[in-house]
Amino acid sequence: MRDEQPNDSAQTSDGDDVAIRVRGLVNRFGAQTVHENLDLDVRRGEILGVVGGSGTGKSVLMRSILGLRPPQNGSIEVLGADALSRDVEERRHIERNTGVLFQDGALFSSLTVGENVQVPLKEHHPDLRDSLRYELALLKVKLAGLPADALDKLPAQLSGGMRKRAGLARALALDPPLLFLDEPTAGLDPIGAAAFDRLIRTLQEALGLTVFLITHDLDTLYAICDRIAVLADKQVIAVAPVAEIERIDHPWIQDYFHGPRGRAARDARADGPGAD
């Protein structure tokens, strides 16, 4: 393997293989600039892991792409639609084709799991029969790895890992081709986190999903991410497979990927199934 750094231009590409295209993004909070002329492409069918230190704006970037936090400047295209447009049809196109799992699951506490999963179905397909919505919710709950009896439980009756799977079931309710995950393994024990990683990879391969995944979990980066996008210095400084990212001579990257936890995650990956 050649010992070279990925060129910063590698974070952009052309053609129909791009699911998300961000150009010149600027996000400010008062006098604080979080992103300055940030560019990023997310390829169709990949799991892109998004990493960066505290304050680099990983969640801000995701919220901007989703249209939840308008930036001060720049352009964002999601599945061919302008994510910053005020056009109702363009917004609905993006909403119908994206699923989001927020870090805390963001479930409605007064609704059962089944009712939570049915929320986007009711919003975007109000003419569906109640019985069909119930069957679809049951299907998504099973797809997320939950037992059928979880459908009638309240979020408070579930473990943390089960709540995340319930949130994932809701994110998948509309069969979206694009999935956003914000720290999906945060708060899970190592066994639960590894199981969730395997679930995401299985779903991505089976459903052909494009996954935008914010994480601090090095095990997740090594186990399931096709490429890593690194946020630092108010921009995406590199996008590449993890083996190339490791070689970049940047202080944060070196500390993050070559510290004790990074070495442990790398060794675990090398010793895992499929290792040479």
TORTORDREN-269967 format. One line per field, with one value per atom (N, C-alpha, C): x, y, z. Coordinates in Angstrom, 2 decimals, always signed. Layout:
<recs>
xx	X ...
yy	Y ...
zz	Z ...
</recs>
This chain:
<recs>
xx	+0.85 +0.00 +0.88 +0.58 +1.38 +1.21 +2.28 +2.24 +1.98 +0.69 +0.35 -0.92 -1.08 -2.28 -3.37 -4.63 -5.70 -5.75 -5.84 -5.96 -7.29 -7.30 -8.55 -9.64 -9.26 -10.27 -10.96 -10.41 -11.03 -12.38 -12.69 -13.97 -15.10 -14.80 -15.83 -15.72 -16.85 -16.88 -18.07 -18.09 -19.15 -19.95 -21.10 -21.88 -23.08 -23.78 -25.03 -24.81 -23.56 -23.30 -23.31 -23.63 -23.60 -25.01 -25.19 -26.49 -26.62 -25.51 -25.50 -24.32 -24.58 -23.50 -23.58 -22.53 -22.45 -21.32 -21.60 -20.60 -20.60 -19.42 -19.24 -20.07 -20.29 -21.19 -20.57 -21.36 -20.94 -22.00 -21.59 -22.48 -21.84 -22.59 -22.11 -23.15 -22.66 -23.50 -22.97 -23.61 -23.09 -21.74 -20.74 -19.40 -18.59 -19.14 -18.42 -18.73 -17.70 -17.85 -17.53 -18.52 -18.34 -17.85 -18.44 -18.03 -17.74 -16.67 -16.27 -15.92 -16.80 -16.58 -16.35 -17.21 -17.11 -17.70 -16.96 -17.43 -17.47 -18.47 -18.55 -19.47 -19.06 -19.92 -20.10 -21.34 -21.63 -22.10 -21.41 -21.71 -22.91 -23.66 -24.80 -24.30 -24.99 -24.69 -23.54 -22.99 -21.87 -22.32 -21.54 -21.66 -20.51 -20.85 -19.84 -19.83 -18.69 -18.53 -18.02 -18.68 -18.31 -17.74 -16.49 -15.80 -15.20 -14.87 -14.24 -14.30 -13.46 -13.42 -14.65 -14.77 -15.89 -15.86 -17.03 -17.12 -16.88 -16.62 -16.39 -17.69 -18.82 -20.10 -20.59 -20.38 -20.85 -22.38 -23.03 -24.49 -25.05 -24.34 -24.77 -24.77 -23.75 -23.69 -24.87 -25.16 -26.29 -27.60 -27.79 -29.03 -29.16 -28.03 -28.08 -28.50 -27.94 -28.29 -29.78 -30.30 -31.71 -32.66 -32.09 -32.93 -33.45 -32.89 -33.34 -32.59 -31.46 -30.66 -30.12 -30.82 -30.36 -28.97 -28.05 -26.71 -26.70 -25.60 -25.47 -25.14 -24.49 -24.13 -23.86 -23.84 -23.53 -24.74 -24.50 -25.57 -25.52 -26.69 -26.81 -27.82 -27.38 -28.26 -28.40 -29.64 -29.92 -30.80 -30.27 -31.00 -31.59 -30.78 -31.17 -32.04 -32.41 -33.27 -32.46 -32.86 -32.22 -32.70 -31.79 -32.17 -32.47 -32.05 -32.29 -33.48 -34.12 -35.27 -36.47 -37.26 -38.51 -39.68 -39.39 -40.44 -40.97 -42.27 -42.87 -42.62 -42.71 -42.53 -41.10 -40.13 -38.74 -38.47 -39.04 -38.86 -39.49 -40.68 -41.35 -40.61 -40.03 -39.24 -38.08 -37.41 -36.29 -36.80 -37.88 -38.42 -38.87 -39.49 -39.98 -38.85 -37.69 -36.59 -35.43 -35.63 -34.58 -35.18 -34.39 -34.75 -33.68 -34.08 -33.13 -33.26 -32.12 -32.06 -31.20 -31.85 -31.12 -30.49 -29.51 -28.71 -29.56 -30.59 -31.41 -32.64 -32.72 -33.87 -35.03 -35.22 -36.26 -37.64 -37.95 -39.28 -40.28 -41.53 -42.58 -42.90 -42.68 -42.79 -44.21 -45.21 -46.60 -47.18 -46.39 -46.84 -46.13 -46.80 -46.14 -45.12 -44.30 -43.33 -44.04 -45.09 -45.83 -46.39 -46.92 -47.47 -46.36 -45.20 -44.05 -43.67 -43.59 -43.19 -44.23 -45.49 -46.55 -46.62 -45.92 -46.00 -45.64 -44.49 -44.19 -45.14 -45.67 -46.63 -47.92 -48.36 -49.57 -49.35 -48.14 -47.86 -47.78 -47.11 -46.85 -47.80 -48.49 -49.46 -50.75 -51.44 -52.62 -53.78 -53.76 -54.87 -54.73 -53.60 -53.41 -54.40 -54.89 -55.77 -55.00 -55.69 -55.06 -54.41 -55.10 -54.56 -53.27 -53.19 -51.98 -50.83 -51.14 -50.10 -49.55 -50.43 -50.00 -49.08 -49.45 -48.62 -47.27 -47.26 -45.99 -45.11 -45.72 -44.97 -44.38 -45.15 -44.66 -43.48 -43.57 -42.49 -41.21 -41.33 -40.15 -39.54 -40.39 -39.90 -39.09 -39.59 -38.84 -37.55 -37.62 -36.45 -35.34 -35.74 -34.77 -34.28 -34.72 -34.23 -34.95 -36.17 -36.97 -38.02 -38.41 -39.48 -40.82 -41.76 -43.07 -43.78 -43.57 -44.29 -43.79 -42.67 -42.19 -43.11 -43.90 -44.78 -45.73 -46.21 -47.22 -46.64 -45.33 -44.69 -44.38 -44.34 -43.92 -42.39 -41.80 -40.34 -39.74 -40.44 -39.92 -39.81 -40.51 -40.48 -39.36 -38.58 -37.52 -36.15 -35.19 -33.80 -33.27 -32.10 -31.52 -31.28 -30.76 -30.51 -31.79 -32.84 -34.12 -34.74 -34.56 -35.08 -34.39 -33.08 -32.38 -32.91 -33.19 -33.73 -35.15 -35.90 -37.23 -37.12 -36.15 -35.91 -35.48 -34.69 -34.27 -35.47 -36.37 -37.57 -38.38 -38.51 -39.24 -38.50 -37.17 -36.39 -36.57 -36.87 -37.03 -38.48 -39.38 -40.81 -41.20 -40.57 -40.95 -40.06 -39.28 -38.33 -37.40 -36.75 -35.91 -34.61 -34.10 -32.79 -31.63 -31.93 -30.88 -31.17 -30.18 -30.35 -29.29 -29.75 -28.85 -28.85 -27.66 -27.51 -26.59 -27.08 -26.29 -25.89 -24.63 -24.09 -24.97 -25.18 -26.13 -25.71 -24.41 -23.97 -23.64 -23.85 -23.56 -24.42 -23.78 -24.50 -24.72 -24.32 -24.48 -23.22 -23.39 -22.22 -21.55 -20.30 -19.58 -20.30 -20.97 -21.68 -22.89 -23.64 -24.78 -24.37 -23.25 -22.77 -22.35 -21.65 -21.23 -22.43 -23.46 -24.67 -25.38 -25.40 -26.03 -25.25 -23.92 -23.10 -23.43 -23.52 -23.82 -25.20 -26.15 -27.49 -27.47 -26.74 -26.67 -26.04 -24.96 -24.32 -25.24 -25.93 -26.86 -27.98 -28.56 -29.64 -29.12 -27.93 -27.37 -27.18 -26.67 -26.43 -27.74 -28.68 -29.94 -30.84 -30.84 -31.76 -31.09 -29.78 -29.07 -29.03 -28.95 -29.01 -27.72 -27.87 -26.75 -26.85 -25.74 -25.78 -24.78 -25.29 -24.49 -24.44 -23.28 -23.18 -22.19 -22.71 -21.86 -21.51 -20.23 -19.85 -18.52 -18.35 -17.05 -16.48 -17.26 -16.93 -15.94 -14.71 -13.68 -13.98 -14.58 -14.95 -15.92 -16.87 -17.83 -17.12 -16.19 -15.46 -14.73 -14.07 -13.29 -14.18 -15.32 -16.14 -17.03 -17.64 -18.68 -18.57 -17.70 -17.68 -16.83 -17.38 -16.64 -15.63 -16.03 -15.12 -15.35 -14.34 -14.41 -14.26 -15.14 -15.00 -14.56 -13.46 -12.89 -13.17 -13.86 -14.11 -13.06 -12.39 -11.40 -11.13 -10.70 -10.35 -11.50 -12.74 -13.96 -14.34 -13.64 -13.91 -13.84 -14.19 -13.89 -12.49 -11.53 -10.14 -9.75 -10.54 -10.25 -11.43 -11.62 -12.60 -11.91 -11.85 -11.14 -11.42 -11.08 -11.14 -10.25 -10.59 -9.90 -8.39 -7.98 -6.55 -5.78 -6.41 -5.76 -5.83 -6.95 -7.09 -6.01 -5.71 -4.71 -3.36 -3.04 -1.72 -1.60 -2.71 -2.68 -1.97 -1.04 -0.24 -0.96 -2.02 -2.78 -2.87 -2.66 -2.59 -3.79 -5.01 -6.19 -6.31 -6.05 -6.14 -5.13 -3.93 -2.90 -3.27 -3.78 -4.17 -5.35 -6.29 -7.53 -7.31 -6.66 -6.53 -5.31 -4.35 -3.14 -2.96 -3.99 -3.97 -4.32 -4.37 -4.65 -5.95 -7.01 -8.30 -8.27 -7.59 -7.48 -6.71 -5.62 -4.84 -5.67 -6.45 -7.27 -8.34 -8.98 -10.02 -9.43 -8.25 -7.58 -7.17 -6.64 -6.23 -7.43 -8.53 -9.74 -10.28 -10.21 -10.66 -9.77 -8.46 -7.51 -7.68 -8.06 -8.22 -9.63 -10.54 -11.94 -12.21 -13.50 -13.88 -13.46 -12.90 -12.50 -11.08 -10.40 -9.03 -8.12 -7.07 -6.12 -5.29
yy	-1.19 +0.00 +1.24 +2.24 +3.44 +4.29 +4.88 +5.73 +7.16 +7.49 +8.84 +9.28 +10.57 +11.11 +11.26 +11.01 +11.28 +12.77 +13.12 +14.51 +15.05 +16.31 +16.89 +16.87 +16.91 +16.88 +15.54 +14.52 +13.19 +13.17 +14.25 +14.27 +14.66 +15.06 +15.41 +14.52 +14.30 +13.49 +13.93 +13.48 +13.86 +12.63 +12.90 +11.79 +11.46 +10.43 +10.04 +9.16 +8.88 +8.01 +8.77 +10.05 +10.88 +11.03 +10.61 +10.75 +12.10 +12.59 +13.88 +14.69 +15.93 +16.80 +18.13 +18.42 +19.66 +20.51 +21.78 +22.68 +24.02 +24.44 +25.77 +26.03 +25.01 +25.15 +26.04 +26.99 +27.87 +27.79 +27.43 +27.42 +28.25 +29.24 +30.09 +30.15 +30.26 +30.51 +31.80 +32.92 +34.20 +34.47 +34.72 +34.99 +33.73 +32.57 +31.31 +30.68 +30.42 +29.73 +28.26 +27.41 +25.97 +25.35 +25.74 +25.25 +26.44 +26.36 +27.43 +26.81 +27.02 +26.49 +24.97 +24.27 +22.80 +22.13 +21.18 +20.37 +18.90 +18.18 +16.74 +16.07 +14.91 +14.03 +12.71 +12.23 +10.90 +10.05 +8.95 +8.11 +7.21 +6.94 +6.03 +4.64 +4.02 +2.65 +2.46 +3.54 +3.39 +3.70 +3.20 +3.63 +4.60 +5.87 +6.89 +7.21 +6.97 +7.32 +8.74 +9.55 +10.96 +11.14 +11.58 +11.72 +13.11 +13.47 +14.76 +15.04 +15.93 +16.28 +17.05 +17.29 +18.07 +19.48 +19.95 +21.29 +21.39 +20.26 +20.31 +20.31 +20.13 +20.30 +19.10 +17.90 +16.70 +16.68 +16.89 +16.90 +18.12 +19.24 +20.44 +20.17 +19.48 +19.11 +18.24 +17.23 +16.36 +17.13 +18.01 +18.77 +19.73 +20.25 +21.12 +20.33 +19.13 +18.29 +17.93 +17.71 +17.34 +18.54 +19.75 +20.94 +21.41 +20.88 +21.24 +22.45 +22.77 +23.90 +24.63 +25.67 +26.38 +26.98 +26.76 +27.34 +28.81 +29.48 +30.87 +30.96 +29.92 +29.94 +28.52 +28.34 +27.05 +26.41 +25.25 +24.50 +23.05 +22.43 +21.02 +20.35 +19.27 +18.49 +17.09 +16.64 +15.33 +14.56 +13.46 +12.63 +13.46 +14.40 +15.22 +16.41 +16.60 +17.72 +18.73 +19.99 +21.07 +21.02 +20.67 +20.52 +21.85 +22.94 +24.26 +24.97 +24.30 +24.90 +25.01 +26.03 +26.18 +25.56 +24.99 +24.34 +23.13 +23.07 +22.01 +20.63 +20.50 +19.19 +18.70 +19.59 +19.18 +18.73 +19.47 +19.09 +17.73 +17.51 +16.24 +15.09 +15.35 +14.33 +13.86 +14.81 +14.46 +13.74 +14.24 +13.63 +12.20 +11.95 +10.60 +9.62 +10.14 +9.26 +9.23 +9.78 +9.74 +9.24 +8.44 +8.00 +8.47 +8.84 +9.41 +8.70 +8.28 +7.77 +8.74 +9.54 +10.46 +9.71 +10.36 +9.69 +9.11 +9.83 +9.36 +8.57 +8.30 +7.58 +8.48 +9.56 +10.57 +9.96 +8.92 +8.32 +9.13 +9.12 +9.76 +8.87 +9.40 +8.57 +8.09 +8.83 +8.45 +7.49 +7.17 +6.26 +4.92 +3.85 +2.54 +2.52 +1.50 +1.35 +1.30 +0.52 +0.41 +1.74 +2.51 +3.84 +4.79 +4.69 +5.51 +5.21 +3.94 +3.54 +4.00 +4.08 +4.47 +5.98 +6.78 +8.24 +8.69 +8.30 +8.74 +8.14 +6.95 +6.35 +7.17 +7.63 +8.45 +9.79 +10.34 +11.65 +11.60 +10.59 +10.55 +9.65 +8.74 +7.85 +7.82 +8.96 +9.03 +8.14 +7.67 +6.87 +5.38 +4.98 +3.57 +3.12 +1.91 +1.35 +1.14 +1.26 +1.06 -0.31 -1.33 -2.69 -2.83 -2.15 -2.22 -1.47 -0.32 +0.42 -0.42 -1.14 -2.00 -3.11 -3.72 -4.79 -4.27 -3.08 -2.48 -2.16 -1.66 -1.37 -2.64 -3.71 -4.99 -5.48 -5.32 -5.73 -4.95 -3.63 -2.81 -3.14 -3.41 -3.78 -5.07 -6.04 -7.30 -7.07 -6.19 -5.88 -5.27 -4.51 -3.88 -4.82 -6.07 -7.05 -7.09 -6.55 -6.59 -7.70 -8.27 -9.26 -8.60 -9.38 -8.85 -8.20 -8.71 -8.16 -6.78 -6.32 -4.97 -3.92 -4.33 -3.41 -2.67 -3.34 -2.76 -2.21 -2.10 -1.58 -0.09 +0.60 +1.99 +2.06 +3.15 +3.27 +3.05 +3.50 +3.35 +1.90 +1.01 -0.41 -1.16 -0.45 -1.07 -0.73 -1.59 -1.28 -0.23 +0.33 +1.33 +0.79 -0.43 -1.02 -1.26 -1.67 -1.90 -0.59 +0.48 +1.78 +2.25 +1.99 +2.37 +1.57 +0.31 -0.51 -0.06 +0.38 +0.92 +2.21 +3.05 +4.25 +3.93 +2.87 +2.44 +1.93 +1.20 +0.72 +1.89 +2.95 +4.13 +4.80 +4.84 +5.45 +4.70 +3.41 +2.57 +2.48 +3.17 +3.01 +3.25 +4.25 +4.62 +3.97 +2.96 +2.31 +3.32 +4.18 +5.22 +4.64 +5.19 +4.76 +5.39 +6.43 +7.18 +7.19 +6.77 +6.62 +7.44 +8.25 +9.05 +8.46 +8.22 +7.66 +8.56 +9.06 +9.94 +9.16 +8.78 +8.02 +6.81 +5.91 +4.81 +3.83 +3.72 +2.76 +3.42 +4.73 +5.43 +4.86 +4.57 +4.05 +2.55 +1.87 +0.43 -0.27 -1.44 -2.22 -2.78 -3.23 -3.69 -4.76 -5.69 -6.76 -6.18 -5.30 -4.68 -3.78 -3.07 -2.19 -3.00 -4.10 -4.95 -5.54 -5.93 -6.47 -5.41 -4.17 -3.09 -2.79 -2.81 -2.63 -3.69 -4.94 -6.01 -5.81 -5.34 -5.09 -4.01 -2.93 -1.83 -2.32 -3.07 -3.57 -4.53 -5.40 -6.34 -5.61 -4.60 -3.83 -3.04 -2.47 -1.70 -2.56 -3.77 -4.66 -5.20 -5.55 -6.14 -5.12 -3.89 -2.87 -1.86 -1.98 -1.04 +0.37 +0.51 +1.82 +2.62 +3.92 +4.84 +5.31 +5.22 +5.50 +6.60 +7.65 +8.74 +8.53 +8.15 +7.65 +8.48 +9.24 +9.99 +9.06 +8.97 +8.08 +8.49 +8.12 +8.19 +6.78 +5.78 +4.39 +3.86 +3.70 +3.22 +1.82 +0.98 -0.36 -0.28 +0.65 +0.83 +1.26 +2.19 +2.67 +1.53 +0.70 -0.38 -1.53 -1.72 -2.89 -2.70 -1.51 -1.42 -0.24 +0.73 +1.93 +1.72 +2.11 +2.02 +3.14 +4.33 +5.48 +6.27 +7.10 +7.95 +9.40 +10.27 +11.71 +12.34 +13.07 +13.68 +15.18 +15.65 +17.08 +17.66 +18.69 +19.41 +20.74 +21.71 +23.01 +23.61 +23.35 +23.92 +23.35 +22.27 +21.68 +20.16 +19.49 +18.06 +17.99 +17.56 +17.60 +16.39 +15.30 +14.12 +13.18 +12.45 +11.37 +10.21 +9.07 +7.92 +6.70 +5.49 +4.30 +4.48 +3.78 +3.99 +3.74 +2.79 +2.49 +3.68 +4.48 +5.67 +6.83 +6.94 +8.00 +7.89 +6.66 +6.44 +7.06 +7.19 +7.66 +9.18 +9.89 +11.34 +11.98 +12.88 +13.53 +14.78 +14.52 +15.61 +15.27 +16.24 +15.93 +15.17 +15.62 +14.95 +13.53 +13.35 +12.01 +11.08 +11.55 +10.71 +10.34 +11.29 +11.00 +10.04 +10.23 +9.45 +8.02 +7.86 +6.53 +5.75 +6.42 +5.71 +5.71 +6.13 +6.00 +4.57 +4.30 +2.93 +2.35 +3.16 +2.64 +2.37 +3.24 +3.02 +1.75 +1.52 +0.29 -0.93 -0.85 -1.98 -2.30 -1.26 -1.47 -2.05 -1.58 -2.08 -3.54 -3.86 -5.24 -6.18 -5.70 -6.53 -6.81 -5.81 -5.99 -6.99 -6.88 -7.78 -9.22 -9.41 -10.75 -11.32 -10.50 -10.91 -11.83 -12.17 -13.04 -12.42 -13.24 -12.80 -12.25 -12.17 -11.68 -12.70 -12.16 -13.05 -13.83
zz	+0.00 +0.00 +0.00 -0.83 -0.91 +0.34 +0.80 +1.98 +1.55 +1.39 +0.97 +1.67 +1.77 +2.38 +1.33 +1.69 +0.77 +0.47 -0.79 -1.17 -0.68 -0.21 +0.29 -0.77 -2.05 -3.11 -3.21 -2.53 -2.56 -1.87 -1.10 -0.43 -1.37 -2.61 -3.57 -4.79 -5.45 -6.68 -7.51 -8.74 -9.65 -10.05 -10.71 -11.24 -10.40 -10.84 -10.18 -8.95 -8.59 -7.45 -6.13 -6.16 -4.95 -4.39 -3.15 -2.48 -1.79 -1.22 -0.54 -1.07 -1.47 -1.94 -1.18 -0.42 +0.35 -0.22 -0.46 -1.01 -0.26 +0.16 +0.74 +1.98 +2.81 +3.95 +5.03 +5.51 +6.60 +7.69 +8.90 +10.07 +11.17 +11.65 +12.73 +13.85 +15.07 +16.24 +16.88 +16.58 +17.04 +16.40 +17.25 +16.74 +16.47 +16.86 +16.69 +15.35 +14.57 +13.29 +13.48 +13.20 +13.35 +12.05 +10.94 +9.61 +8.71 +7.97 +7.05 +5.70 +4.72 +3.36 +3.36 +4.06 +4.17 +2.94 +2.38 +1.25 +1.66 +1.15 +1.43 +0.43 -0.05 -0.85 -0.11 -0.07 +0.46 -0.71 -0.96 -2.11 -1.84 -2.86 -2.74 -2.37 -1.41 -1.04 -0.09 +0.47 +1.41 +2.83 +3.78 +5.17 +5.41 +5.59 +5.85 +7.33 +7.98 +9.37 +9.49 +10.31 +10.48 +11.88 +11.96 +13.24 +13.36 +14.58 +14.85 +16.34 +16.78 +18.19 +18.62 +19.91 +20.44 +19.85 +19.44 +18.88 +17.40 +16.74 +15.29 +14.49 +15.16 +14.49 +13.71 +14.23 +13.53 +13.46 +14.61 +14.62 +13.91 +13.98 +13.26 +11.75 +11.28 +9.87 +9.49 +10.31 +10.01 +10.00 +10.97 +11.04 +9.87 +9.40 +8.22 +6.98 +6.83 +5.68 +5.71 +6.91 +7.07 +6.98 +6.90 +6.82 +8.16 +9.25 +10.59 +11.14 +10.50 +10.95 +9.72 +9.23 +8.03 +8.24 +7.33 +7.47 +7.03 +7.33 +6.89 +5.40 +4.88 +3.46 +2.99 +1.67 +1.09 +0.43 -0.17 -0.83 -0.38 -0.30 +0.11 -0.81 -1.44 -2.31 -1.72 -1.55 -0.99 -1.97 -2.51 -3.45 -4.59 -5.07 -6.21 -5.89 -4.62 -4.22 -3.42 -3.51 -2.77 -1.32 -0.41 +1.00 +1.67 +1.07 +1.66 +1.02 +0.09 -0.59 +0.35 +0.13 +0.88 +0.13 -1.03 -1.81 -1.06 -0.88 -0.07 -0.65 -1.97 -2.59 -2.47 -2.61 -2.44 -1.01 -0.05 +1.34 +1.62 +1.10 +1.34 +0.66 -0.49 -1.18 -0.29 +0.32 +1.21 +2.45 +3.04 +4.26 +4.02 +2.86 +2.56 +2.30 +1.92 +1.51 +2.49 +3.67 +4.70 +6.01 +6.71 +8.05 +9.02 +10.23 +11.20 +12.54 +13.07 +14.44 +15.24 +16.09 +16.93 +18.10 +18.74 +19.76 +20.89 +21.31 +22.42 +21.97 +20.67 +20.14 +19.79 +20.58 +20.32 +20.13 +20.91 +20.84 +21.65 +21.23 +22.00 +23.21 +24.41 +25.61 +25.88 +25.41 +25.68 +24.65 +23.60 +22.56 +22.69 +22.32 +22.28 +21.15 +21.15 +20.07 +18.73 +18.64 +17.40 +16.94 +17.89 +17.55 +17.12 +17.76 +17.34 +15.90 +15.56 +14.20 +13.17 +13.59 +12.67 +12.42 +13.23 +13.07 +11.66 +11.10 +9.73 +8.70 +8.95 +8.04 +7.99 +9.15 +9.20 +8.52 +8.68 +8.09 +6.57 +6.05 +4.61 +3.84 +4.54 +3.89 +4.71 +4.80 +5.68 +5.24 +4.00 +3.50 +3.80 +4.36 +4.68 +5.75 +5.61 +6.62 +7.93 +9.04 +10.35 +10.46 +9.93 +10.02 +9.23 +8.08 +7.26 +7.94 +8.52 +9.25 +10.40 +11.08 +12.19 +11.67 +10.56 +10.00 +9.54 +8.96 +8.54 +9.75 +10.80 +12.02 +12.61 +12.61 +13.12 +12.29 +10.98 +10.10 +10.40 +10.61 +10.88 +12.24 +13.21 +14.54 +14.47 +13.73 +13.56 +12.77 +11.77 +10.95 +11.80 +12.82 +13.71 +14.81 +14.78 +15.73 +17.05 +17.09 +18.32 +18.23 +19.37 +19.35 +19.07 +18.59 +18.23 +19.40 +20.62 +21.77 +22.18 +21.60 +21.87 +21.27 +20.29 +19.57 +20.50 +21.53 +22.41 +23.71 +23.78 +24.99 +24.84 +25.97 +25.99 +26.04 +25.54 +25.58 +26.96 +28.01 +29.37 +29.80 +29.13 +29.46 +28.74 +27.94 +27.15 +27.71 +27.46 +27.79 +26.81 +27.13 +26.25 +24.85 +24.77 +23.46 +22.67 +23.36 +22.69 +22.22 +23.00 +22.57 +21.30 +21.21 +19.99 +18.79 +19.00 +17.91 +17.55 +18.55 +18.27 +17.44 +17.80 +17.02 +15.60 +15.46 +14.13 +13.32 +13.98 +13.29 +12.76 +13.56 +13.08 +11.93 +12.00 +10.93 +9.61 +9.70 +8.51 +8.04 +8.71 +8.46 +7.01 +6.37 +5.00 +3.94 +4.34 +3.42 +2.75 +3.54 +2.94 +2.40 +1.30 +0.80 +1.56 +2.36 +3.06 +4.56 +5.35 +6.79 +7.53 +8.50 +9.34 +10.75 +11.28 +12.62 +13.43 +14.56 +15.42 +16.67 +16.75 +17.88 +18.23 +17.28 +17.52 +18.60 +18.89 +19.91 +21.24 +21.36 +22.61 +23.74 +24.87 +26.02 +26.01 +24.95 +24.89 +25.39 +25.99 +26.39 +25.14 +25.23 +24.03 +23.24 +23.92 +23.21 +22.47 +23.15 +22.51 +21.35 +21.52 +20.45 +19.23 +19.45 +18.33 +17.61 +18.36 +17.75 +16.91 +17.42 +16.66 +15.39 +15.47 +14.27 +13.21 +13.64 +12.68 +12.07 +12.87 +12.35 +11.27 +11.53 +10.55 +9.25 +9.35 +8.12 +7.38 +8.10 +7.46 +6.74 +7.40 +6.79 +5.59 +5.73 +4.62 +3.38 +3.58 +2.45 +1.88 +2.75 +2.29 +1.60 +2.10 +1.58 +0.65 +0.48 -0.39 +0.16 +1.48 +2.11 +1.94 +1.93 +2.14 +3.58 +4.33 +5.76 +6.12 +6.74 +7.28 +8.78 +9.31 +10.68 +11.49 +12.45 +13.37 +14.54 +14.87 +15.96 +16.56 +17.84 +18.50 +18.69 +18.29 +18.57 +17.52 +17.94 +17.02 +16.50 +17.34 +16.89 +15.72 +15.78 +14.69 +13.41 +13.52 +12.35 +11.65 +12.43 +11.83 +11.36 +12.00 +11.69 +10.48 +10.30 +9.27 +8.32 +8.59 +7.75 +6.50 +5.36 +4.09 +3.96 +4.40 +4.41 +5.69 +6.03 +7.20 +6.75 +7.23 +7.01 +8.32 +8.28 +9.49 +9.49 +10.54 +10.71 +11.64 +11.16 +11.95 +11.27 +12.04 +11.46 +10.66 +11.11 +10.54 +9.18 +8.77 +7.46 +7.56 +6.47 +6.33 +5.75 +6.56 +6.11 +5.28 +5.36 +4.55 +4.57 +3.47 +3.38 +2.67 +3.36 +2.79 +3.64 +3.14 +3.98 +5.20 +6.28 +7.54 +7.45 +6.63 +6.50 +5.94 +5.09 +4.56 +5.56 +6.25 +7.24 +8.31 +8.72 +9.77 +9.44 +8.17 +7.75 +7.66 +7.85 +7.70 +8.89 +8.59 +9.63 +10.13 +10.91 +11.53 +13.02 +13.90 +15.35 +15.87 +15.52 +16.07 +15.53 +14.25 +13.65 +14.29 +14.49 +15.10 +16.53 +17.30 +18.68 +18.72 +17.82 +17.85 +17.38 +16.24 +15.65 +16.14 +16.75 +17.17 +18.69 +19.42 +20.87 +21.27 +22.56 +23.04 +22.50 +22.48 +22.00 +20.49 +19.77 +18.34 +18.02 +18.73 +18.52 +18.87 +19.96 +20.37 +19.33 +18.79 +17.78 +16.51 +16.14 +14.94 +15.11 +16.28 +16.54 +16.57 +17.17 +17.24 +15.84 +14.98 +13.59 +12.86 +13.09 +12.41 +12.88 +14.14 +14.69 +14.51 +13.98 +13.89 +12.71 +12.50 +11.39 +10.06 +9.21 +7.89 +7.84 +9.01 +9.02 +8.36 +7.76 +7.08 +8.10
</recs>
